[in-house]
Amino acid sequence: MTSTAVRPASNTEAPLVLTTDAPRTLGFLDQFTLWGNLGISLFGPVTGALVAAYTGSLAQGLLAVVVGCGIGALVLGGSAVFGSQTGAPAMASLRGLFGRRGSMAPTVLNIAQNIGWATMEIIVISQAAVAVTSERWRWLFVVLAGLIATTMAVRPLGSVKLLRKFMVWLVLIASVYLFVQVLSKPVHDLPQDGVFGFWPAVDLAAAGVVSFAPLAADYTRHSRTNKAAFAGSALGYGIAAIVYYALGVFAVATLQTNSTDVITALVTLPAGAIALFVLLVDEVDEAYANVYSTTMAAHNLIGHVDRRWISVGIGVLATGLALLVDLGNYTQFLYLIGSVFVPLFAVAIADFFVVSKRNWDVSGTARFRWQPAVAWLIGFVAYQLVNPGTVEGWSPFWLDLQQRIFNHQPVPGWLGATYTSIVISMLAAILLGRVRRPTPAQPV
């Protein structure tokens, strides 16, 4: 369905309870700068350093970044249109795909991953701050990051305007400085001891971008047009991710660092601490996005509760977890997210644009549809078979199944889990969608 609400004044904030009558105040520039800020992250150089390690080559690492981020940006842009078309937040918009009850499964998964991402963002903020100051102040930086992120989540549209007016310019200056410093160093050969190949590196780069697809509609429901939603998110996040992943690749080649020490290596550059401090402040918007999107996901379950109280609860939880846990296995965390949400949003995009012709029923009475659920399962299995990962207690089953299917031969090097899963998921969604056309949605 399409919202018919009259555009409110520019100072209107997001609704406090679940509603598809969202204020349409965001144009292309608002969304481009929002997603650009979200794409500029301290996780970028970390992911780029991992991509460099996976390829063992500067040229292949940069190419893997462009290909992976490009694939992820298209999925992100397509997912963004769900919000601008229906006026519903991301998980509520999936009622059009799975029905009201069926949307609860991805909602619960999204809540879990968003809390995890919010916690990880607060941890990386505190670690970067400690690299500039002292370990004894880590708790203070955790609390401050959690407090600021939660405050921004309480006023989401105001935060978008703030990012556009101020942070984007400071971040741009800091980014240019870091690139000049990194590229001024001589290039060295990359280590070859952790090389997995080009396509696993593409999977890693794509997973980082696709991880924001479940958040997209939470913000683009406030977009004035579908074109602004698609272009603002895909270009804003895609370009920023390519730039910052590439910074990590170059850092491995010139500073001779790795994914664990890349932030420390950037801090040790002349005035690097100042540039990293700017990025450190900007990193809070990543935590804010995850806190707010956890709130919007929870609204699909408890839509009558004031979102501000939910945001406060989520912010306190993520801050508490950040005080207690370590960063963990970041690579496999990205892969696990990718294996769930890459096929999910590939199915959603195919169904939304091809099967349902942008006509989803996102009301509380939306009925379950088995066709996209089966297509999602098929895409998930395809991802796992190509890239089982290394998660204990999970990966051995898929690795054994993979060996049986491929007759104990290695998976072809050109077979990447991300694009393979996307293609299979979309084909399955379109073919199964022809079994029975969905009933046209009625305006709510």
N, C-alpha and C positions, 0 to 999 in steps of 0.2 A: 504494500500500500504506500501511498505518498501522502505526506502531511500537507494539510491545507491551511495550516496556521498562518496568520498574518505576521510578517517579520516584526519582532519587537525592537525596542530601542537597543542601542549598542551596548548599554551597561547591564543588560539582562543577564542573569546568571543561569546556570543549568537547573532544571527542575529538581526539587527536593525528594520527590517520589517518582516511581517508574511511570513514564508517560511517553507516548509517541509524538506529543505536541511540543517538541523541543524548539527553543528559539534558534532562528537561522541567522547568526551574526558573523560567521566566519567566511571570509573570501579566500581567494587563492593565496595571497601573500601571507595572511594569518596562518594558514595551514602549511605552507611551504616553510616558513620560519619555525613553526612548532615542530614539524617532523625533521627539519634540519637540525634543530637543537637536540632532539631525541636521538638522531643518528650520530651526533658528536658525543662520544662517550669514551671514558677511560678503558672500557672493555674493547674499544676499537683496536688500539695498538696491541692489546693482549691477543685478540682473535687473529689479527694480521700476523703476529709473530708465530702463532700456531699454524697458520696457512703456509708461512715460509718454511717451517719445519716439516710440514707434510709433503711439500713439493721439493725441497732442497735446491731450489732455483729461484733467483730473483725474478726472471722473466715469467716463469710459470706461476710463481706466487702472485704476481700482479695480475696476470691473466685470469687466474682462478678467482681472485677478488672481484674483478669486473664481471665475470660470468655468473658467479654465485650471487653477488649483490643484485645484478640485473634480474635474475630469475626471482629472487626474493622480493624485489621492488614491484614486479608485475603482480605477484600474488598479493602483496600489501595494498597496492592501488585498487585491484579488483575488490578486495575485502572492504576497502574504504567506502565504496559505492553503496554497500548494504545500508550503511547508516544514513547517507545523504538521501537515498531513495525512500527508505521506510520511516526515517525519523526515530528509529529505535536504537538503543545501545547494542553492542556487538552480540552478546549472548542472547538477548531478547530477540534480535533479528534472526537468530538461528531457529526460532520457532517456525519460520517459514520453510526451513529445510527439514527439521525432524519433528515438528509439532511441539506443543507446549511441554508435554512430559518428556519427549525425546531430547529436548534441548538441555535438560538437566544434566545429562552425562558430560557433554563438553563444558558446561558451566562449572561443574565441580572440578574438572581437570584444569580449567582456566584459573579458577580461584587458587588452586594449589600452586600452579606455575607462577602466577603473579605474586603471590606471597613470597615464593622462593626468589623471584627476580628482585623484588623490593628489598629483601634481606641482603641479597648479593650486592645490589647497588650501594646500600648503606655500608656494607663491609668494605667494598673497594674504595669508597670515599674516605673512610677512616684510615685505610691502609696507605692511600696516597697522601693524606694529611700527616700521617705518622712519618712518612718518608721525608717530608719537609720539616717536621718539628721533632717530636719525641714520642716513643712508645707509651709513656705514662699518660699521655693525653688521649689515647685512643677512645676511651669510654666517652669522653666529652664530645669528640667529633661524631661518634655514633649517635649520641643523643641529639646533637644539633642537627645532623642530617635528617634524622627521623622526624624531628619537630618541624623543620622547614618543609619537608616533603608532605607531611600531613596537613600543614596549614595551606599549602598550595592546592592540595586535593579538595579541601573544603570550598575553595573558590577557584574552580578549574578554568572558567572562561577568562576571569581576570588574570590568571597566571599566564594564559596564552598571550594576552595583550602585553604583559610585562616582558615576556621572553622576546617578543617581536621588537619592542621599542629599545631595549637596553642590552640584553645578554648577547644577542646575535653579533653585535659589532665587537664587543670585547673578545668573544670566542674566535671571531675571524682573525683578529690581530694576533692572538696567541697561537692560532693554528699556523698562520704564515710563518711566524717566528720559528716554531718547532721544525717545520719543514726545511727552512733555510739552514738551520743548524745541523739537522740530520743529513741533508744532501751535500753539505760542505765537506763531509768526511769521506775518505777513500772507501771504495767498495771491496769487500772481502768475499771469498767463497763461502757458501752456506754449509752448515754441517749436514752430513749425509746419514747420520745414525738413526734418525727418526722419520725417514721418508716413507710415506704410505702411498703417494701417488697424486696425480692431478685431480681426479674426480672426487676422491675423499676430501680434498681441500675445498673443492667447489661446494660439496655438501655442508662443510663447516661454515663457509662464508654465507651460504644461503640460509642456513638454520638461524643465524643471528638476526637476519632481517625478517624472516618469516615469523620469528617469535613475537613480532609486534602485530601480525595480522589479527590475532584475537583481541587486540586493543583498538584497532582502527576505527570501527564504527562508533565507539564511545565518544569520539571527538568529531567525526565527520557527520554525525547526526545534526550538528549545528552548522553544517556547510550550506551555503546559499545555492550551490549547483552541484550536480554529479561530476562535471568536468573539473571543477575546483577541488573536489574531494579526491578524485583519482590523481590528477596531476600534482597537487600539493603534497600528497603523501608519498607517491612513488618517486617523484623527482627529489623532494626534500630529503627523505630518509635515504633513498638510493645513492644520491651523490655524496651525502655526508658519510655514509657507511663506506663507500669506495675510498674516499679520501683518508679516513682514519684507519681502515684496515691496511691501506697502502703504507701509511706511516709506520705501522708495525712491521710490515715486510721490509721496508727500507732500513728500519732501525736494526733488524737482525743482520742485514748485510753490511751496514756501516759502523754500527756501535758494537757489533759482535755480542749481542745479548740474546735472550730467549724469552718465552712467554712469561716465565716466572719473574724475571728481573727487568723486563722492558720498561716498566714505569720508573723504577729506580734509575735506570740508565738515562731516561729522559730528564729526570730531576737533576742529574749531575751535569747536564749541559750548562754553559754560561747563561745565567738568568732563567734556566729551565724551571727552577722552583717557582718563579713568578708566573710563567706561562702555565705550568701545571696547576697552580693555585686558581687561576681563572677557570680552567677546565674542571677543577674540583668543585667550584661553586656551581658551574653549569651542570655538573653531573647530578645534582639534586633533582633536576627536572625528570631524569629517568626514574628515580625512586618515586617521585610524585605521580608519574604516569602509571606506574604499577599499583600504587595505593589507590588511585582514583578508579582504575579499571577493575581492580578487585571489588571495589564498591559497586560499580556498574554490573559486574557479573553477579554479585550477591543480590542485586535488585531483581534479577530474573527469578530468584527464589523467594525473596521477601520484599516485594516492590512497594509495600506500604510504609516501610521504615524510612525515616529521614536519612538521606545519604550522608549527611555530615557526621552523624553519630557512627555510622558504619565506617567511614573513613578514619575517624579517630581511633576506633577499635583496631582496624587493620594496621594503622601506623604504629600503634603501641606494640602490637604483636611482632611486626617486622623489626622494629627497633630492639625489642627484647631478644629476638632470635639472633640479630646481628651481634649482640653482646656475648652470645654463648657459643656460636658455631664458627667454623673456619670456611674459607672459600670453597673448598672441596674440589671435586673433579669437574671442572668447568667444561671441558671438551665433551665428555659424555652426557653432561646435563643438556648441552645444546643439541646433541644428537637425539636424545630421548624426546625433547620438545619437538624437534623437527619431524621425527617419525610419527608423532600424533597429529600435529597441526598442519604439516605440509599437505597430506592427503585430505584432511578435513576441509581446508579452505580451497583446495583444488576442486573438490566435489561441490562445495558451496558456490564457487564462481561458475562452474559449468551449469549447475542447476539454475542459478539465478539468472544468468544471461541467455542460456540456450533453451533449457527445459521450461522454466517458469516465466520466461520473458519479463524479468524484473517485476514480477507480480507475486509477492510472498504475503501470506497471511501471518502476521506477527501478533495476533490478538491472543488473549488468554484461553480461547477455545480452539486454537489451531490443532489439527489432528496429526497423529503420528504418521510419517511416511517411511515405509520400509526401504524403498529404492535407494535413496541417498545414504541410509545407514549401512546397507550392504556394500555400496560403492566405497564408502569410507573404510570399511573393514578390508576390502580388497586392496585399496591403496596402502593401508597400514602394513598389511602382510607383504606387499611388494617392497616397501621400504626396508623392512626388517630382513628380508631375504637377501637383498643386495648389500645392506650394511647392518649386520647384527649388533655392532658395537662391542663393548667389553664390560657391560654391567653384570656384576656377579649375581647368579641366580636367575638371570633373564637371558643373557646372550648365548649361553651354551645350547639352549634349546633351538634357537634360530640358526645357529652355526651348524648344528647337526642336520637340521632340515635343509639348509642351503647345500650342504655337501651331498645329501641324498638327491636333491633335484638336479644339481649340476654334475652328478656322477663323480663326486670327489675331485672335480677339476676346479681351479680357481675361477672366481667371478671375472668375466672379461673386464679389462681395464677401462674400456670406454663406457661401461655401464655404471652411471652415477645414481645413487639412491634418490636424490632430490628430483631430478627431472624425470626419472623412470616412474617414480611414485605419482608425480603430477600428471603425466601422460596417461598412465593406467587409470588413475582415479577419475580423471575427466571423461575418458572414454566409457568407463563403467557407469558413471552418472548419466551420461547422455543416452547410452543404450538401455539402461534400466528405466530411465525416465520415459522411454517410449512404450514401456509395458502398459502403463496407465498414466495418462496425463493428469497432473494435479488439478483439483477444482480451483477455478479462479478465485483469488482472495477477495473478500468483501471489505470495503472501507470501514475502519474502526472509528 
